[in-house]
Amino acid sequence: MRRFYAKWLLAFVLALSAGAGLAQDVQEESGESADPELMQLDPRAIEIVESVATVLTTHETAAVNWLVSSDQVIDGREKVTRFRSGHAMVARPDKYYAYVEQEEGLREFFYDGYGLTVHLPELNAYTHMPFFGTFSELTEAVRDEHSESLPIWKVLVPDFADEFLGDITAAAYLGVKRVAGKEVHHVSLSSYQEDLQMWITTDPVNPVLKMIVGTNPYEQGWPQYRVYFSDWEFAPNITEDSFTYYPDDDADRLVWPKRNSELTEGEN
């Protein structure tokens, strides 16, 4: 019997929950000493984040390509950078799909409002968890039951503004910059748990996220993750089967794991 480990199968792409020190991030970005005024709640920064939250949550459908680079600190000093990339799509309130390329192998995530399926294309294997509810409720269940996160869930849930602004203690507006040829607003946010820098396009009608950087101040070496977004679509091509996985006759069904448990091959 083949055995698969939960952490290996469910190496979900991204949990946007790392932290940082806002003052150090601002200092590293600008090359200058951190200004104490940057530690206040700048209404301009909050307004810009709320504007992108409005755009990303009012559309019934959304799709985006993304790339994540993250630091792994070795022996408290050396850093190894890992990359993950993919595509994600939602149809609110209860449809979600993600395609992921990562070191552990390809993954697909299908949620049709009735259950979440994780597909391993290279092994022709999958696991399925029945679940009835919205996409937001699904993300909570996956985090609570498995201590994992669905790919880029945090920028796709309806409570985007609460996720990023709900517990901040500082916000700074750092001006207009350019990222990949696009003019963007540069914003820094700080809370007791994390700091983020966000780059949001200056489009007054449809601002979108271009990049997020987070730093973890609680781990030696202050590892960072960087998320790059491209090709936002708010009317993607969605078919009747976009969010449902249909296994072929030879596909292996695996048992959905509980936290810290092993995965075993199940009945087809």
C-alpha positions as a LaTeX table, in Angstrom:
\begin{tabular}{lrrr}
\hline
Residue & $x$ (\AA) & $y$ (\AA) & $z$ (\AA) \\
\hline
Met1 & 0.00 & 0.00 & 0.00 \\
Arg2 & 1.36 & 3.38 & $-0.92$ \\
Arg3 & 1.53 & 5.94 & 1.84 \\
Phe4 & 1.46 & 9.68 & 1.48 \\
Tyr5 & 2.08 & 12.16 & 4.27 \\
Ala6 & $-0.40$ & 14.90 & 5.02 \\
Lys7 & 2.14 & 17.68 & 4.86 \\
Trp8 & 3.35 & 16.39 & 1.52 \\
Leu9 & $-0.05$ & 16.06 & $-0.12$ \\
Leu10 & $-1.54$ & 19.14 & 1.44 \\
Ala11 & 1.42 & 21.47 & 0.93 \\
Phe12 & $-0.99$ & 24.23 & 0.13 \\
Val13 & 0.59 & 27.08 & $-1.67$ \\
Leu14 & 0.28 & 30.08 & 0.51 \\
Ala15 & $-0.72$ & 31.23 & 3.96 \\
Leu16 & $-0.49$ & 35.00 & 3.88 \\
Ser17 & 0.19 & 35.24 & 7.56 \\
Ala18 & 3.89 & 35.99 & 7.97 \\
Gly19 & 4.97 & 39.01 & 9.98 \\
Ala20 & 7.56 & 41.76 & 10.01 \\
Gly21 & 8.79 & 45.01 & 11.53 \\
Leu22 & 7.27 & 47.95 & 9.67 \\
Ala23 & 10.02 & 50.34 & 10.60 \\
Gln24 & 12.72 & 48.02 & 9.28 \\
Asp25 & 10.78 & 47.28 & 6.08 \\
Val26 & 10.39 & 51.00 & 5.38 \\
Gln27 & 14.03 & 51.61 & 6.17 \\
Glu28 & 15.18 & 48.80 & 3.85 \\
Glu29 & 12.90 & 50.01 & 1.06 \\
Ser30 & 13.92 & 53.65 & 1.16 \\
Gly31 & 17.48 & 53.35 & 2.44 \\
Glu32 & 16.68 & 55.94 & 5.12 \\
Ser33 & 16.06 & 55.87 & 8.84 \\
Ala34 & 12.48 & 55.01 & 9.80 \\
Asp35 & 10.33 & 58.05 & 10.51 \\
Pro36 & 8.22 & 57.75 & 13.70 \\
Glu37 & 5.33 & 59.33 & 11.77 \\
Leu38 & 5.23 & 56.21 & 9.59 \\
Met39 & 4.01 & 54.30 & 12.61 \\
Gln40 & 0.70 & 56.15 & 12.65 \\
Leu41 & $-2.50$ & 55.11 & 10.91 \\
Asp42 & $-2.21$ & 57.02 & 7.65 \\
Pro43 & $-5.76$ & 57.43 & 6.27 \\
Arg44 & $-4.40$ & 57.53 & 2.70 \\
Ala45 & $-2.90$ & 54.06 & 3.09 \\
Ile46 & $-6.12$ & 52.68 & 4.56 \\
Glu47 & $-8.19$ & 54.27 & 1.80 \\
Ile48 & $-6.07$ & 52.63 & $-0.92$ \\
Val49 & $-6.31$ & 49.17 & 0.63 \\
Glu50 & $-10.07$ & 49.60 & 1.04 \\
Ser51 & $-10.36$ & 50.62 & $-2.62$ \\
Val52 & $-8.71$ & 47.44 & $-3.88$ \\
Ala53 & $-10.76$ & 45.43 & $-1.39$ \\
Thr54 & $-13.93$ & 46.89 & $-2.88$ \\
Val55 & $-12.90$ & 45.96 & $-6.41$ \\
Leu56 & $-11.78$ & 42.43 & $-5.57$ \\
Thr57 & $-14.87$ & 41.61 & $-3.52$ \\
Thr58 & $-17.68$ & 43.18 & $-5.53$ \\
His59 & $-17.05$ & 41.20 & $-8.72$ \\
Glu60 & $-18.90$ & 37.88 & $-8.79$ \\
Thr61 & $-16.00$ & 36.18 & $-10.54$ \\
Ala62 & $-12.25$ & 36.75 & $-10.49$ \\
Ala63 & $-9.13$ & 35.03 & $-11.76$ \\
Val64 & $-5.42$ & 35.80 & $-11.41$ \\
Asn65 & $-1.97$ & 34.38 & $-12.06$ \\
Trp66 & 0.48 & 34.51 & $-9.19$ \\
Leu67 & 4.06 & 33.66 & $-8.23$ \\
Val68 & 5.35 & 33.28 & $-4.68$ \\
Ser69 & 8.96 & 33.30 & $-3.51$ \\
Ser70 & 9.64 & 32.53 & 0.13 \\
Asp71 & 12.74 & 32.33 & 2.31 \\
Gln72 & 13.65 & 29.29 & 4.36 \\
Val73 & 16.25 & 30.08 & 7.02 \\
Ile74 & 18.84 & 27.35 & 7.58 \\
Asp75 & 20.70 & 27.22 & 10.92 \\
Gly76 & 19.42 & 30.69 & 11.75 \\
Arg77 & 21.56 & 32.28 & 9.06 \\
Glu78 & 21.57 & 30.92 & 5.51 \\
Lys79 & 18.50 & 31.53 & 3.39 \\
Val80 & 17.15 & 29.21 & 0.70 \\
Thr81 & 14.51 & 30.66 & $-1.63$ \\
Arg82 & 11.62 & 28.50 & $-2.78$ \\
Phe83 & 9.20 & 29.30 & $-5.60$ \\
Arg84 & 5.57 & 28.40 & $-6.19$ \\
Ser85 & 3.32 & 29.64 & $-8.93$ \\
Gly86 & $-0.09$ & 29.08 & $-10.36$ \\
His87 & $-3.54$ & 30.32 & $-11.25$ \\
Ala88 & $-6.62$ & 30.80 & $-9.08$ \\
Met89 & $-10.26$ & 31.51 & $-9.87$ \\
Val90 & $-13.41$ & 32.10 & $-7.80$ \\
Ala91 & $-17.10$ & 32.38 & $-8.56$ \\
Arg92 & $-18.77$ & 33.72 & $-5.46$ \\
Pro93 & $-20.05$ & 32.64 & $-3.08$ \\
Asp94 & $-19.05$ & 28.97 & $-3.23$ \\
Lys95 & $-16.82$ & 28.10 & $-6.21$ \\
Tyr96 & $-13.01$ & 27.95 & $-6.30$ \\
Tyr97 & $-10.27$ & 26.49 & $-8.47$ \\
Ala98 & $-6.47$ & 26.68 & $-8.19$ \\
Tyr99 & $-3.61$ & 25.23 & $-10.18$ \\
Val100 & $-0.25$ & 25.06 & $-8.41$ \\
Glu101 & 3.31 & 24.31 & $-9.54$ \\
Gln102 & 5.68 & 23.65 & $-6.65$ \\
Glu103 & 8.66 & 21.53 & $-5.67$ \\
Glu104 & 6.41 & 18.82 & $-4.22$ \\
Gly105 & 4.67 & 18.46 & $-7.59$ \\
Leu106 & 1.62 & 19.76 & $-9.39$ \\
Arg107 & $-1.63$ & 20.29 & $-7.50$ \\
Glu108 & $-5.16$ & 21.22 & $-8.49$ \\
Phe109 & $-7.84$ & 22.36 & $-6.05$ \\
Phe110 & $-11.52$ & 22.07 & $-6.95$ \\
Tyr111 & $-14.38$ & 23.35 & $-4.80$ \\
Asp112 & $-17.94$ & 23.31 & $-6.16$ \\
Gly113 & $-19.88$ & 24.12 & $-3.01$ \\
Tyr114 & $-20.25$ & 20.45 & $-2.09$ \\
Gly115 & $-16.71$ & 19.32 & $-1.47$ \\
Leu116 & $-13.02$ & 20.13 & $-1.86$ \\
Thr117 & $-10.91$ & 17.88 & $-4.06$ \\
Val118 & $-7.11$ & 18.00 & $-4.21$ \\
His119 & $-5.80$ & 16.42 & $-7.42$ \\
Leu120 & $-2.20$ & 15.21 & $-7.95$ \\
Pro121 & $-1.93$ & 15.05 & $-11.76$ \\
Glu122 & 1.52 & 13.44 & $-11.87$ \\
Leu123 & 0.32 & 10.53 & $-9.71$ \\
Asn124 & $-3.21$ & 10.38 & $-11.11$ \\
Ala125 & $-4.43$ & 10.51 & $-7.53$ \\
Tyr126 & $-6.82$ & 12.69 & $-5.57$ \\
Thr127 & $-8.43$ & 13.17 & $-2.19$ \\
His128 & $-11.86$ & 14.57 & $-1.47$ \\
Met129 & $-13.37$ & 16.26 & 1.58 \\
Pro130 & $-17.15$ & 16.78 & 1.61 \\
Phe131 & $-18.02$ & 20.30 & 2.66 \\
Phe132 & $-21.12$ & 22.47 & 2.23 \\
Gly133 & $-20.68$ & 26.20 & 2.52 \\
Thr134 & $-19.18$ & 29.32 & 1.07 \\
Phe135 & $-15.57$ & 29.65 & $-0.03$ \\
Ser136 & $-14.85$ & 31.76 & 3.07 \\
Glu137 & $-16.24$ & 29.02 & 5.31 \\
Leu138 & $-14.13$ & 26.45 & 3.47 \\
Thr139 & $-10.93$ & 28.40 & 4.08 \\
Glu140 & $-11.71$ & 28.50 & 7.79 \\
Ala141 & $-12.41$ & 24.76 & 7.90 \\
Val142 & $-9.15$ & 23.90 & 6.14 \\
Arg143 & $-7.17$ & 26.12 & 8.51 \\
Asp144 & $-8.95$ & 24.86 & 11.64 \\
Glu145 & $-8.93$ & 21.15 & 10.78 \\
His146 & $-5.62$ & 20.83 & 8.95 \\
Ser147 & $-3.55$ & 23.90 & 9.90 \\
Glu148 & $-3.13$ & 24.61 & 6.18 \\
Ser149 & $-4.29$ & 27.29 & 3.76 \\
Leu150 & $-5.74$ & 27.25 & 0.28 \\
Pro151 & $-3.69$ & 29.03 & $-2.40$ \\
Ile152 & $-3.95$ & 32.85 & $-2.13$ \\
Trp153 & $-7.24$ & 32.55 & $-0.25$ \\
Lys154 & $-6.69$ & 35.78 & 1.64 \\
Val155 & $-6.98$ & 38.03 & $-1.42$ \\
Leu156 & $-10.08$ & 36.19 & $-2.72$ \\
Val157 & $-12.39$ & 36.07 & 0.30 \\
Pro158 & $-15.19$ & 38.67 & 0.69 \\
Asp159 & $-13.75$ & 39.97 & 3.96 \\
Phe160 & $-10.51$ & 41.06 & 2.26 \\
Ala161 & $-10.52$ & 44.40 & 4.12 \\
Asp162 & $-10.91$ & 42.76 & 7.52 \\
Glu163 & $-8.13$ & 40.26 & 6.78 \\
Phe164 & $-5.64$ & 43.01 & 5.98 \\
Leu165 & $-6.92$ & 45.96 & 8.05 \\
Gly166 & $-8.81$ & 44.40 & 10.92 \\
Asp167 & $-6.03$ & 44.43 & 13.52 \\
Ile168 & $-3.45$ & 46.87 & 12.17 \\
Thr169 & $-1.59$ & 49.15 & 14.56 \\
Ala170 & 0.20 & 51.22 & 11.91 \\
Ala171 & $-0.23$ & 52.15 & 8.26 \\
Ala172 & 2.00 & 54.19 & 5.97 \\
Tyr173 & 1.57 & 55.55 & 2.46 \\
Leu174 & 4.97 & 55.49 & 0.72 \\
Gly175 & 4.02 & 57.13 & $-2.57$ \\
Val176 & 3.67 & 56.10 & $-6.20$ \\
Lys177 & 6.21 & 53.63 & $-7.61$ \\
Arg178 & 6.45 & 51.44 & $-10.72$ \\
Val179 & 6.17 & 47.64 & $-10.75$ \\
Ala180 & 6.44 & 45.71 & $-14.03$ \\
Gly181 & 5.74 & 48.86 & $-16.00$ \\
Lys182 & 2.66 & 49.82 & $-13.99$ \\
Glu183 & 2.26 & 52.77 & $-11.66$ \\
Val184 & 1.35 & 51.56 & $-8.20$ \\
His185 & 0.64 & 52.91 & $-4.74$ \\
His186 & 3.10 & 51.60 & $-2.15$ \\
Val187 & 1.54 & 50.92 & 1.26 \\
Ser188 & 2.90 & 49.39 & 4.48 \\
Leu189 & 0.68 & 47.88 & 7.18 \\
Ser190 & 1.67 & 46.67 & 10.62 \\
Ser191 & $-0.09$ & 44.65 & 13.30 \\
Tyr192 & 1.06 & 42.82 & 16.41 \\
Gln193 & 1.21 & 39.63 & 14.36 \\
Glu194 & 2.63 & 40.76 & 11.04 \\
Asp195 & 3.75 & 43.51 & 8.71 \\
Leu196 & 2.96 & 43.71 & 5.02 \\
Gln197 & 3.96 & 45.91 & 2.14 \\
Met198 & 1.44 & 46.14 & $-0.70$ \\
Trp199 & 1.71 & 47.57 & $-4.19$ \\
Ile200 & $-1.69$ & 48.47 & $-5.68$ \\
Thr201 & $-2.27$ & 49.89 & $-9.15$ \\
Thr202 & $-3.24$ & 53.56 & $-9.41$ \\
Asp203 & $-6.23$ & 52.83 & $-11.68$ \\
Pro204 & $-9.03$ & 54.91 & $-10.09$ \\
Val205 & $-11.76$ & 52.55 & $-11.35$ \\
Asn206 & $-10.32$ & 49.05 & $-11.02$ \\
Pro207 & $-7.23$ & 49.08 & $-8.75$ \\
Val208 & $-5.70$ & 45.62 & $-8.30$ \\
Leu209 & $-2.88$ & 44.07 & $-6.34$ \\
Lys210 & 0.49 & 43.80 & $-8.08$ \\
Met211 & 2.70 & 42.64 & $-5.22$ \\
Ile212 & 2.75 & 41.81 & $-1.50$ \\
Val213 & 5.85 & 41.40 & 0.67 \\
Gly214 & 5.80 & 40.11 & 4.23 \\
Thr215 & 8.57 & 39.56 & 6.78 \\
Asn216 & 8.53 & 37.34 & 9.86 \\
Pro217 & 10.15 & 39.11 & 12.84 \\
Tyr218 & 9.70 & 36.13 & 15.15 \\
Glu219 & 12.15 & 33.88 & 13.30 \\
Gln220 & 15.90 & 34.42 & 13.25 \\
Gly221 & 16.97 & 35.85 & 9.92 \\
Trp222 & 13.63 & 37.58 & 9.36 \\
Pro223 & 12.58 & 35.46 & 6.37 \\
Gln224 & 10.35 & 37.09 & 3.77 \\
Tyr225 & 7.77 & 35.97 & 1.26 \\
Arg226 & 6.93 & 37.87 & $-1.91$ \\
Val227 & 3.72 & 37.43 & $-3.91$ \\
Tyr228 & 3.47 & 38.73 & $-7.48$ \\
Phe229 & 0.07 & 39.01 & $-9.20$ \\
Ser230 & $-0.61$ & 39.35 & $-12.93$ \\
Asp231 & $-3.44$ & 39.09 & $-15.45$ \\
Trp232 & $-6.36$ & 39.87 & $-13.18$ \\
Glu233 & $-9.66$ & 39.02 & $-14.89$ \\
Phe234 & $-13.16$ & 39.77 & $-13.61$ \\
Ala235 & $-15.02$ & 37.97 & $-16.39$ \\
Pro236 & $-12.92$ & 34.79 & $-16.81$ \\
Asn237 & $-14.01$ & 31.94 & $-19.03$ \\
Ile238 & $-15.97$ & 29.65 & $-16.70$ \\
Thr239 & $-17.58$ & 26.41 & $-17.81$ \\
Glu240 & $-20.03$ & 24.14 & $-16.05$ \\
Asp241 & $-17.16$ & 21.85 & $-14.99$ \\
Ser242 & $-14.58$ & 24.48 & $-14.00$ \\
Phe243 & $-14.88$ & 23.79 & $-10.27$ \\
Thr244 & $-15.56$ & 20.03 & $-10.19$ \\
Tyr245 & $-13.02$ & 17.23 & $-10.53$ \\
Tyr246 & $-13.99$ & 14.08 & $-12.42$ \\
Pro247 & $-11.51$ & 11.20 & $-11.87$ \\
Asp248 & $-10.85$ & 8.69 & $-14.60$ \\
Asp249 & $-11.18$ & 4.95 & $-14.05$ \\
Asp250 & $-7.51$ & 4.54 & $-13.13$ \\
Ala251 & $-7.28$ & 7.39 & $-10.62$ \\
Asp252 & $-6.36$ & 6.49 & $-7.04$ \\
Arg253 & $-8.49$ & 7.99 & $-4.29$ \\
Leu254 & $-6.61$ & 8.84 & $-1.11$ \\
Val255 & $-8.00$ & 9.19 & 2.39 \\
Trp256 & $-8.37$ & 12.83 & 3.46 \\
Pro257 & $-5.92$ & 13.34 & 6.34 \\
Lys258 & $-6.52$ & 14.73 & 9.76 \\
Arg259 & $-3.93$ & 17.02 & 11.32 \\
Asn260 & $-0.49$ & 15.37 & 11.58 \\
Ser261 & $-1.84$ & 12.05 & 10.27 \\
Glu262 & $-0.66$ & 9.96 & 7.34 \\
Leu263 & $-2.55$ & 9.62 & 4.09 \\
Thr264 & $-3.37$ & 6.17 & 2.86 \\
Glu265 & $-4.75$ & 4.96 & $-0.42$ \\
Gly266 & $-8.51$ & 4.64 & $-0.27$ \\
Glu267 & $-11.22$ & 3.00 & $-2.29$ \\
Asn268 & $-11.95$ & 4.45 & $-5.74$ \\
\hline
\end{tabular}
